[in-house]
Amino acid sequence: MPTTRLTIYLLRDVATPADAISADKSPKQAALDPASGLEGEFFYAPRAAVQPSWVGFVQPVVIAPLTGLTSASASGLLILKAAGEFFAFTFGYGRSFLDPSKIEHQFGLRVALNRIDASQIRSLDTKTFEDMVVTKNVQTSKSAELPNFGVDVSRDILRAVTGQPRDRSVTKRLSGSDALVLSANVTPAGLAALCADLLAAFHEVTYKTDFEWIDQLALVNDDATIDALDTLLEAQLIAGDTSQTHMAVPETIDWEDIDVFKIGGTFRTTYEDLDLDEYLGQLGPKKSEITIDRLKSRPVSVRFTRSTDFDTRWNVYQCLITEQRHSGQLHVLIEGRWFAVSDSIVADVDTFANSLPASPLALISSAKGEKEGDYNKRLANSDPDELLLLDAHIKRPGGAASGIELCDVLASSGEFIHVKRKSRSSTLSHLFAQGAVSASTFNGDGVFRDEIRNLIASAVPPVKQPQWMDLVPANGSPVDKSKYLVSYVVIANSSKTGTDWLPFFSKLNLMQHGKQLRDLGFTVSITRVDSS
C-alpha cells in the first residue's frame, strides 16, 4: 500500500466540526459514511481551472497562442473526533478553512520531540526574539544530533523540528510545529487509532531528556494572568505605544512566494508587510476601540504569487510580539500565546546587564531626528584631542570577504565606541555583534591593525599621531586587551532606571556578546544617551 502524506492539527474549544471553521469561510460539507466507523465531517471547495499569471507575461514574446495552460487547486478539510478530541486533516488549501484560534499550538512539535530519535534530527526551525524576530531554518545533509545545528539553548526558541522517530513502524519521518506532518501506510479507517496514538504522544514528557531547554518559556494557563497581560497590551496599543510590541508573521514562510497581506478591520486593501505602526495608523480614530477580542477576530490573510485568492492564515493577535512584566514576572506574547520567561534566565540576564558600567566619557545628547553618522561627527568634534572619528571607515581584515569597522569613535583612553539609535524599525543585535567582531579581529589580526594604523596616519596630523598609534599595536606586536573598553552607546529616551530601558531579548543578546568579549579580556560598557 502506498504511503499517504498527512498534515494533522489538534483542535481546541470545539464541540462540533463546524465550530472549527473560520467565520469568513463557507466550504461545502459532506457527511461521513457511518460504515467507516469515523465520527466527523468533511469540508471542501472546488476551484475552477484558471490560466496562471505567467502565461500572460510570456505570451507577448511567443508567436503562437498559448492555449490549454490552466491549473486548478481544490481544498479539503477532514475533521474527526477521536479519543475525546477533534483533529483536522488538511488537503490542498484546506487549512484556510480553519479558525486559527481553534488550533492547538505546538501539537506537532510536542509529538515530534517526544517520538523522534534525538540523534536523528534533519532540520530545526528556531526563532530569536529581539527588537525584531529572526527566524532560522537549519538543515543537515544527513540526520544528526542537536549540537550540529548550532542552537544556542539560552537564546533560541524552537519552532519546528523534523527527524526520524525511534519507532518507524508507522512513518520514517516526523515534522512538527503546530501541525504534525508524516507519511504513513494508513487507510481512512485507521485514522481514529492514529489520532489516539498522537494524542498520547502529545501528553508525554519524553522530550525533557534531550529538549528540556524548550521549557525556558513556560506556557501561561492561568486566566487571571492572561487577562492582566492582555489588559496591559490593549492599553498600550490604544495609546499608540509600540515600544514593547511589533508585528511578525508567526510561522516560517517562503517570502519569494508572497505577494501581499491583508488585515481585517482596516480600510487599506493590502499591505506589503506586517507593520504594527502602519496598521494602527490605518485604524485611525478606531484605534481607541481596540480590544483583545477584536484583535483575535481580525483575520490576517496572505496572497501567494501563484494564487489570485487570499489565504486566511492568522489573526492580528497571533501576529503580535510583545514583552510585558506582571507581578514581577517577565512574560512574552508569541504566536497568540503568553509565556513566562524562566526566572533564572531573567535573573542571569539582568545581573549581567546591570554589572556593566557606563562609559566614563561625558557623552553628548543626540538631537531629535539626528542620524547616527551626524551624531558620531558631533561626538568626535566635542573633544577632538581625545576622540577620533572612525565611522564608515571599513577595513577588510586578512582573508575576509567583507569589511569590518573598528568602531564609530575611538577614544584616546582605549575606548571603542559603537553607537546605535534605538528605533522601532531597527534591532540592536547588529550593534552588539559589531562590537564583538571588531574587538576579536583587532586582537587576532595584525593586518587589520595595520590598516587602522594607515587610517590614523592619513587622518591625524603627525604631531598628534603618537598617542593614537600607541593604541593600535602593529602587526606582530602583542595586544594588551586590558587597556581597551568596548563601549556600546544607544540613543534612546527612557525614564527607566538601570538597563530596564533595554528589551529583555536585547539584553540577552548583549549578555551573549558581552561574555565573549570578557572571555577575550576586554572590558564592556553600555550607555544610554538621550535624544532631545
Buried (B, 14 or more C-beta within 10 A) or exposed (E): EEEBEBBBBBBBEBEEBEEBBBEBBEBEEEEBEEEEEBBBBBBBBEBEEEBBEEBEEEEEEEEEEEEEEEEEBEBBBBBBBBEEBBBBBBBBBBBBBBBBBBBBBBBBBBBBBBBBBBBBBBBBBBBBBBBBBBBBEBEEEEBBEBEBBEBEEBBBBBBBBBBBBEEEEBBEBBBBBBBBBBBBEBEBEBBBEBBBBBBEBBEEEBBEEBBEBBEBBBEBEEEEBBEBBBEBBBEBBBEEEBBBBBBBBBBBEEEEEBBBBBBBBBEEEEBEEBBBEBBBEBBEEEBEEBEBEBBBBBBBBBBBEEBEEBBBBBBBBBBBBBBBBBEEBBBBBBBBBBBBBBEEBBEBBBEBBEEBEBBEBEBBBBEEEBEBEEBBBBBBEBBEEBBBBBBEBEBEBEEEEEEBBBBBBBBBBBBBBBBBBBEEEBBBBEBBBBBBBBBBBBBEBBBBBBBBBEBBEEEBEEEBBEEBBEBBBEEEEEBEBEBBBBBBBBBBBEEEEEBBBBBBBBBBBBBBBBEBBBEBBBBBBBBBBEBE
